[in-house]
Structures are given as C-alpha cells and as structure tokens.
Amino acid sequence: MINYCVEKVLIQEGCESRAYTRDILSRLPGAPVERVSSVRDVLPETTDLSAAFTKGKRTLFLSENRGRFLKSCPGTREHLCCLYMVLHHAAGCPLDCSYCILQAYLNNPYIVCYVNIEDMMKELREVFGKTRGRILRLGTGEYTDSLALERITQTTRILAPLL
C-alpha cells in the first residue's frame, strides 16, 4: 500500500460538518487544516507549474462535487459502447508517474476528495436500480488513482456494500 503523506488539508466552506470529512480527518491526525471558500482562492500563482504540482500532491482538498458522480464513458462513433461508467469521487493523484495523463489534464494541483458521499451513494443506487440485470462496468480511477488514496479515503469500504 502507498504511504501517501498529507502535509496540509484544505476544506471548502460548508464541508466541515460532513461525516466523511470527519472520517478522513481522523485518519490524518496532526495535519494542518485550513478552511477556504473555493479552490480558486488557494491556487498557486506561479509560472513553475512543475513545482506547484509537486507541492500540490501533498495537499488534500476536501470539497463537494456539484455535478454528477457517475458519468458514461464518452466513447466515439467508431467504437461500440461497452457501458463503461466512471465514478468521479476524487481527482488528482499523489504519484508522480511521467506517463500519466493526469499530470497535464487536471486544472488544479491538489488532490481533491469529494465529501458529499451521501449524494454519490444516492446516485449510484438510482443507476444500479435502473440497470439491474445488465452488465455495468464501473471504474474509479479515471481522474485519480483511487487505490493510492485508499488508506485515507477508504473508498472500497464505502462502495463494497453496493455490490
């Protein structure tokens, strides 16, 4: 298991009282916590993006996902859809793999974890209810390496009862 070291936790205003926020913070004793109104308030103003992303990998940003958690793979007209769906529960990765598209794809350097998991679970139950009896492929690693964050987020513990 990866020993991801969090040097700082940023919490979006309104997320402090969420149970999942408290769970995550309980696994990060001693980590300094700062409350912010939005990620834009704390984005580094630098021309050295490499340094910003290196430092940002050690900052965990707890926020709400204001959009859908579950999204269909966009696919293309040339390919047959395989019903793959992406669970957008976090973004960013603490690893520094040179080949990874996340190094250039995401627009903020922090590791983001969405703490409104009640909304995520409701959405998943609705989709699973509509697709009962059909094969549904679900991925958790499109925008993050979910296993790299597992010690802190315990995503598998949360998702396993749904399966």
Secondary structure, DSSP 8 states (H G I E B T S, - for coil): ------SEEEEETT-TT-HHHHHHHHTSTT--EEEES-GGGG----S-HHHHHHHHTTEEEEE---S-SEEE----TTS----EEEE-SEEB-S---TT-THHHH-SSSSEEEE--HHHHHHHHHHHHHHTTTS--EEES-SSB-TTTTHHHH-HHHHHGGG-
